[in-house]
Amino acid sequence: MVLLNLLTFGLWSKLGRLTHYAFDAVLFSAFLAGMHRSTGLTPRLKKDKVAGENKNVREWVDKYLDVGEWVMDQSVAIASSSGWFERRS
């Protein structure tokens, strides 16, 4: 591992850290999606204050929240098809 770190000039540890942050961001987005589905609460993002006139930031925020919705959909689909979970009323 040390040899790999030397050969890549330390990029191996940076890649691991970036992967960790990306996983945390997706997990938080899925948490927001689950909160939205179970309670109906959504984050009040005043996109004009966050993005201003920049449409790229608005699109990025929408895509970020859509990733959480997709992860939530996939998680529910996998859990419902496995034998480890059951639906209760």
Secondary structure, 3 states (H helix, E strand, C coil): CHHHHHHCCCHHHHHHHHHHHHHHHHHHHHHHHHHHHHHCCCCCCCHHHHHCCCHHHHHHHHHHHHHHHHHHHHHHHHHHHCCCCCCCC
